[in-house]
Amino acid sequence: MKNSRIRFAGEEAVPPNTAFRLALLILAALSLAFTTFSDQPVLFARPAGWPKPSYDFSRNPQTAAGFRLGRMLFYDPALSRDGSISCASCHSPQSAFTHSDHRVSHGIEGRQGERNAPALVNLAWNTSFHWDGGVNNLEIQAVNPVTHPNEMDFTMDEMVDRLNASRAYRGRFFRAFADSAITGQRVLKALAQFTVSLQSYNAKYDKYLRHEAGGEMSEPELNGLRLFRQHCASCHQEPLFTNNTFANNGLLPDTLLRDRGRYRITAQPDDDYKFRVPTLRNIEFSAPYMHDGRFRYLRQTIQHYTSGTIVPSPTLAPQLRQPVTLSTAEQRDIMLFLFTLTDKEFLDDARFRYQPE
Amino acid sequence: MFGAEKLALETKAYPTSQNGPVTIATFRFYLSALRLTYTDGSTYTEPNSFHLIDAEIDASQAFTLSTAPTKPLRSISFCVGVDSLTNTSGAHGGDLEPGRGMYWAWHSGYINAKLEGRSPACANPRKAFEFHIGGFQAPYRSLRPVTLVVPFGAGASLVIRADAARWLGQLKLADNSSVLVPGAAAMRVADGYAGMFSIGAGDEE
């Protein structure tokens, strides 16, 4: 209905010499445009020059209704057993879809997990999910937080029963899947339609590469980019700022958590203490850092690689076997470059935020 | 089934030769990729063929192939478990819903078959055994193909017996009473479920 009203305003002939009425009309159209903008779906688009996504869209074609349903589910605490935790509790848009100020996140009843909640961004290119890569498909990932005792502590069947009891949800599932029966599969597919849309490719860095306005890099930022490409980019590969592999980056293992990372999944000694190479996009807002969230500040993360604290071990990344030495000024420049990966258009995009339904 | 009789869960201890009296709590497996071969050489492949067979749920133990031609059968083949493409291609519905207790969330993949119960032979305080058998990546693919020859003169209704006693007969519970992850041990247990099937007499069930 709102859309048709916008069209009506646009088609209406403007009477001559009625500037006041014209201004009112424009104002009305603007306010309508504003209220409808955040209700618009965001459908996946592959940025020019980026690799082919890993996610198979043909098995879950995106629709506006599917995106909106996924967003509604993402922000709904009904997905947790006691109705207290939503996906967004630990993946908040304000903090690049991760959990700011939390080394590890807490699920229902304040139960703590063991790993730092990752930023949800550019997920269509992930070849696996979780710090240990144990999950092989975006759609199936959400089973983990829903069922993990330290997170939502629910069962898929009970969650589906709860949603099926909601008339509003049945209507939305009908719009998304042409069938009002709510199933675990449809919940997962709808969530994936939303999360796969969380794309960030409009940071200053991107605009710099595209020679666009807003992409003007300072000398220190450009020096940071040069140093980054020299010392960091073999793992944090552009444009995704990850190479989708797992690496031991020489952190001292936490003797309480005893988290051996990828080894948990593969049981291969070669994978001991290896964790996902995370993307660095929006890193300014995704603190704390590392798989266990041990670093609160970005400078600590850079210092880890440059101040001789790397712990030698048989599985240590070969790139880190020779110490990386960077001056304080160089470290600062790398940090300034990393800030150019902040994508305000993405972080502030109202279409990804909670919408009162 | 357990041997010659219909399996009763929890309530009955079945005597066995190498594992002592055994009580079964869970007996559940995926039957997939069903294919019929007729005596005239033609075949029928069931589309989207995934059936979760659960000893606890009677309705799961029978299904109809509504589009299959009714001609004399030579053999029937299927797999125990879920193929690797299905294991990697996202969220599935029906019997493949991930809420059926047959899916590993933390390490994506279907559990092909589950066998749980109790036996005094088990070397643990609860005297319990649990086998959650899955794994779809080389070298630990636990999907197992089964082909059964159909006896001459079988009718349009065919009974396939899945005998938990035969599966258990391949396991020595005193040595190993728990396999819960893909790997070499799961591969050995999977060989056991591949051999538990037979064609039943037409008057059963």
Contacts between the chains, C-beta under 8 A, distances in Angstrom:
chain1	res1	chain2	res2	distance
A	56	B	89	6.7
A	56	B	90	7.2
A	59	B	89	6.1
A	59	B	90	5.8
A	60	B	90	6.6
A	130	B	106	7.7
A	134	B	106	5.3
A	134	B	107	4.4
A	134	B	108	6.6
A	135	B	105	7.6
A	135	B	106	7.6
A	135	B	107	7.9
A	135	B	108	5.0
A	136	B	87	7.5
A	136	B	88	5.1
A	136	B	108	4.1
A	136	B	109	7.8
A	137	B	88	6.3
A	137	B	89	6.7
A	137	B	90	4.4
A	137	B	91	7.7
A	137	B	108	6.6
A	138	B	90	7.3
A	139	B	90	3.6
A	139	B	91	4.0
A	140	B	90	6.0
A	140	B	91	5.7
A	140	B	98	6.5
A	140	B	105	7.4
A	140	B	108	5.6
A	143	B	98	5.0
A	143	B	103	6.9
A	143	B	105	4.2
A	144	B	105	4.7
A	144	B	106	6.3
A	147	B	105	5.7
A	148	B	105	7.6
A	148	B	106	7.9
A	155	B	99	6.3
A	156	B	97	7.0
A	156	B	98	5.9
A	156	B	99	2.9
A	157	B	99	4.4
A	160	B	99	6.8
A	183	B	93	5.4
A	183	B	97	6.4
A	184	B	91	7.2
A	184	B	93	7.6
A	184	B	97	4.6
A	184	B	98	5.8
A	184	B	99	4.7
A	185	B	91	4.6
A	185	B	92	5.9
A	185	B	93	3.7
A	185	B	96	7.9
A	185	B	97	6.0
A	185	B	98	7.9
A	186	B	93	7.5
A	188	B	90	7.6
A	188	B	91	3.7
A	188	B	98	7.4
A	189	B	90	7.5
A	189	B	91	5.5
A	192	B	90	7.4
A	192	B	91	7.5
A	265	B	107	5.5
A	267	B	181	7.9
A	267	B	183	7.1
